[in-house]
Amino acid sequence: MEYTKDVFFKVNYNTDLNRLEIAEESWTSKLIKKIKNHKLLATIVVAFVMFSTLNIAMIYSFMKILQNI
């Protein structure tokens, strides 16, 4: 049961300092939490990036077609 609490609360015992420490969150876990909390904003950002990339690809393709004429 104690091990489960340690894993759940991310608490580690530091033997050098003789105390408990809370583990730091990595940047990826922080990012995933933000995406889960702000789904609308994340969807808007992903759609914007996707459509911007598609737009650039289409403009490049159009310029290639114009060069062949």
C-alpha positions in Angstrom: 0.0 0.0 0.0 2.8 2.4 0.8 4.5 1.7 -2.5 1.3 2.5 -4.3 1.1 5.8 -2.5 4.7 6.6 -3.4 4.1 5.9 -7.0 0.8 7.7 -7.1 2.1 10.9 -5.4 5.6 10.5 -7.0 7.4 10.7 -3.7 11.0 9.4 -3.4 13.2 9.0 -0.3 16.6 10.7 -0.6 19.0 8.8 1.7 21.8 11.4 1.4 19.5 14.2 2.7 17.4 11.9 4.9 14.1 13.3 3.7 11.3 12.7 1.3 11.3 14.5 -2.1 8.6 15.0 -4.7 9.7 14.2 -8.2 9.7 16.9 -10.9 7.4 16.5 -13.8 9.0 16.3 -17.3 8.1 18.8 -19.9 6.3 16.2 -22.0 3.9 15.3 -19.1 3.3 19.0 -18.5 2.5 19.4 -22.2 0.1 16.5 -22.2 -1.7 17.8 -19.2 -2.1 21.2 -20.8 -3.5 19.6 -24.0 -6.0 17.6 -22.0 -7.1 20.6 -20.1 -7.4 23.0 -23.1 -8.8 20.7 -25.9 -10.4 23.5 -27.9 -7.2 25.6 -28.0 -5.1 22.5 -28.8 -7.4 21.6 -31.7 -7.3 25.2 -33.1 -3.5 25.2 -33.0 -3.2 21.8 -34.6 -5.7 22.8 -37.3 -3.8 26.1 -37.9 -0.5 24.3 -38.3 -2.0 21.7 -40.6 -3.7 24.2 -42.9 -0.6 26.5 -43.0 1.5 23.6 -44.1 -1.1 22.5 -46.7 -1.3 26.1 -48.0 2.5 26.4 -48.4 2.6 23.0 -50.2 -0.2 24.1 -52.6 1.5 27.5 -53.3 4.8 25.7 -54.0 3.0 23.3 -56.4 1.3 26.1 -58.2 4.6 27.9 -58.7 6.1 24.8 -60.1 3.2 24.5 -62.6 3.6 28.1 -63.6 7.4 27.6 -64.2 6.6 24.8 -66.7 4.4 26.9 -68.8 
